[in-house]
Every structure is written in C-alpha cells, then in structure tokens.
Amino acid sequence: MGLLKNKNGSLTLEAAISLPIFMCVFLTIAFFMRVVYIQNNVQYALNGAANELATYSYLYSVSGFQELNDSASAEMNKHGERASNHTKQLLEAFDAMGDNLQKGLDSVEGGLETGDPKKIENLKELYNQSKISAGTVKNVLNEVKDDPKREFVSIASLFLGAGYENIKDELSEPLIRFFMAKYIDNKIFSSGGSPGAYILAKKGKDPLGAFDFKSRLFTDNKSIDIMVRYKIKTALPINIFPEIPVEQRVTVRGWLDGDAAALSADEDSSDKESIWDKAPFVYGRYITDEELKKYPSKYPDSGDAYEVRSINLDCSTYKDIKKARSSLKSGINAFLSKTVKDKAIHSRTFIIVIPEGTLTEEVKTMLEELKSEALMADPPVKVVYKEGYGRQKLGSETEEQV
C-alpha cells in the first residue's frame, strides 16, 4: 500500500479517467437545457404568428369581402361552375385592392390592436374608395406566395369557402413562415457540424424551411389551428438521442366581425349577459374604449401612451397560465416596439383587464412577474392589472387568441 502512495503519477491517472466522464455528463445536461430553450422559442414564435394572423383577419371582415366570400360559398353548393368563376373574380378583386390596402396597413394596424373605432372607419373608407378591377390576374397564387408581405391579399384569400382547402394550405404556409421570422431566434438553427443541440437548416436556405406546417384555417369559420413538426439534432458527448422529433401546436380565434352587431342589440340585457360572453374583438374594443376614457390626457395630446389588453382567463385557451403569460408578454413587447422610437412619448402604461373573480394567487404571481419585467425594459413600461366587466357565463364556448 505504501508503495502505491509513493508512486508518482497515480493521482494524475485517476483524474485523467474521471474528469472526462464528469465533463461529458455535465455538458450533456447543459445541452438538454438548450433543447428546452429551442422548444420554448418555437412555441413563442408560433404564438406570435397565430396572433398576427388573427389580427389581420379582421381586415378581411371589415373590408366587406367576408360577405362576398360567403356568397361564393353558398353558390358553390348550387352551381359548382358558377362558384368557381365567382371565386376567381374574388381573387381578382383582392389583387386590385392589394396595393391600396397595403398603403393603409401601417396606419390602421395600431387601431386594430387597440380597437380604435376611428382607425377602423379609416379602413372602411379606404375600401370604399378602392376601385375593384375585373381584369385577369396572372399567376395570382404564385404572386401571393412569393410576396408574403402583401398580408391583405394573402389573408383575404385564405377565407375561401369549403372546397378550396388546398388553396388555403398553399397560401397559409408562407404567411406563417413570414410572421414566425419576426419572433424566432435564428441561433437555434445550424447547418450541421456544431456541438450541442440545434434545428438542422440547409446552408444558404431559409432556416424556417426546417419546419413542416399543417394548418387548418377557418374550417369552422372562426378558428386558426397551426401545427408544426421539426427535428432537433443533438451532438452531445453522451449522445443517447441523436435526433429528437418535436410537434407543437397553437389554436386561436380570428378577429372576425360576425358578432359585432350583437353588442348594440343586447345593450338592454347587459345585466343578464357579460361583455366577456361576446367575441374577443367585440369585448376587446368595448373594454379598450371604456378604459381609455379614464385617461383624457394621452398621446398624441400628451407624452403619455396607453395600451389596453383584455384577456379572458375563463376561456379554454388561457386555463393554461403559461399561454396567458406568453400572450401578455407578446402584447407588452409589441406595445414597446411600437412606441420606442417616438421621442414625444415619455411614459408607457400597459393596462391588463381580466374578468371579475379570476385573480387567483397563481394569476397574481404571473402578473406581478410581468410587471417587474416590464419595468426593467428600456424604456420601462408600467403594467397595471385589474378585474372588471363581469364574468363569462358558465358553459360559454367563447375562445380567444393566444
């Protein structure tokens, strides 16, 4: 025994054997944390893309094309050939209006998010002033797919009735990729050969091409359902799973105008029915108007900017507190991005309104975390949250966007 202790190099040999094993285990655990980050970032981007699709869908509704498309769908059941021609005219009309509406999107977009009725009226005015061309559209589908920035042309085309599912799928994928690119972290992609965990992307190609999308848009006339499949490659020291297949999904409700008239018609029975029983856009617009009345001095009349976000925690989507947090976080980030470059704005307040009786300890903790994070932003955003406007009736199936 004494001979071993006195023998030079015995400890060095032991360290040389044990240290690499320890490092391999440590790095493997660290890289699996990277897998979790990749999955969370993809879900964040998927939620953001679905939210934008839901928001832009309101353009389709208020433009008057929803009614025109419903007419085409009804005709299809009776006269297939005639419906096909009617739909062709519909696409031609979208193409003719595309340029005019694109000019108005930037100015109107803020109004859609806040429910500003003046901005919505501007959009309707823009529609009325547009001249619909009956000319031939050359390669309209390819144009839409090659230029996804023309959101209105693409979005409007997605709402064609039953029998046009293939067209919907073709048009939806480039739109989803376009919107996801605004939220995705490009560092989660690699062309191969890198250590750790990553989504394999072809060199020189769009990294979002690694995603396989399967979407169902307005098959029930109200929902946007997006599913994405992809594989996470792992190059780990102890590579138990060289490839991890992942499937993620998001379902939101589009901001269509089908229930808008119900609000004024049911004002007399407001004591029986809560505003939260209405469609998301309806109660969102109503609550925004009511809350902003409490701040008469606001941007652009002053340097104080306000944004109101109403979120129905009773709907099935937000029973998962993580989805509610992700949606609110996206709203705060969008508000900050929209106002950060405006030097005339000195303060930013983000108002969160939830139904009465839904402020549980778990929800309060989540909102306080968002409040702290927003104050640390540059520039800081003040988050105010409150309960109000009654509560959705038990058993109601109203859903909201994520």
Secondary structure as GFF3:
##gff-version 3
##sequence-region A 1 402
A	DSSP	alpha_helix	2	5	.	.	.	ID=ss1
A	DSSP	alpha_helix	10	62	.	.	.	ID=ss2
A	DSSP	alpha_helix	65	78	.	.	.	ID=ss3
A	DSSP	alpha_helix	80	114	.	.	.	ID=ss4
A	DSSP	alpha_helix	117	129	.	.	.	ID=ss5
A	DSSP	alpha_helix	140	146	.	.	.	ID=ss6
A	DSSP	alpha_helix	151	157	.	.	.	ID=ss7
A	DSSP	alpha_helix	165	180	.	.	.	ID=ss8
A	DSSP	three_ten_helix	186	188	.	.	.	ID=ss9
A	DSSP	beta_strand	189	190	.	.	.	ID=ss10
A	DSSP	beta_strand	196	200	.	.	.	ID=ss11
A	DSSP	three_ten_helix	207	210	.	.	.	ID=ss12
A	DSSP	beta_strand	212	217	.	.	.	ID=ss13
A	DSSP	beta_strand	223	235	.	.	.	ID=ss14
A	DSSP	beta_strand	243	253	.	.	.	ID=ss15
A	DSSP	alpha_helix	260	265	.	.	.	ID=ss16
A	DSSP	three_ten_helix	267	269	.	.	.	ID=ss17
A	DSSP	three_ten_helix	275	277	.	.	.	ID=ss18
A	DSSP	alpha_helix	280	292	.	.	.	ID=ss19
A	DSSP	beta_strand	304	310	.	.	.	ID=ss20
A	DSSP	three_ten_helix	316	319	.	.	.	ID=ss21
A	DSSP	alpha_helix	321	339	.	.	.	ID=ss22
A	DSSP	beta_strand	347	354	.	.	.	ID=ss23
A	DSSP	alpha_helix	361	375	.	.	.	ID=ss24
A	DSSP	beta_strand	382	387	.	.	.	ID=ss25
###
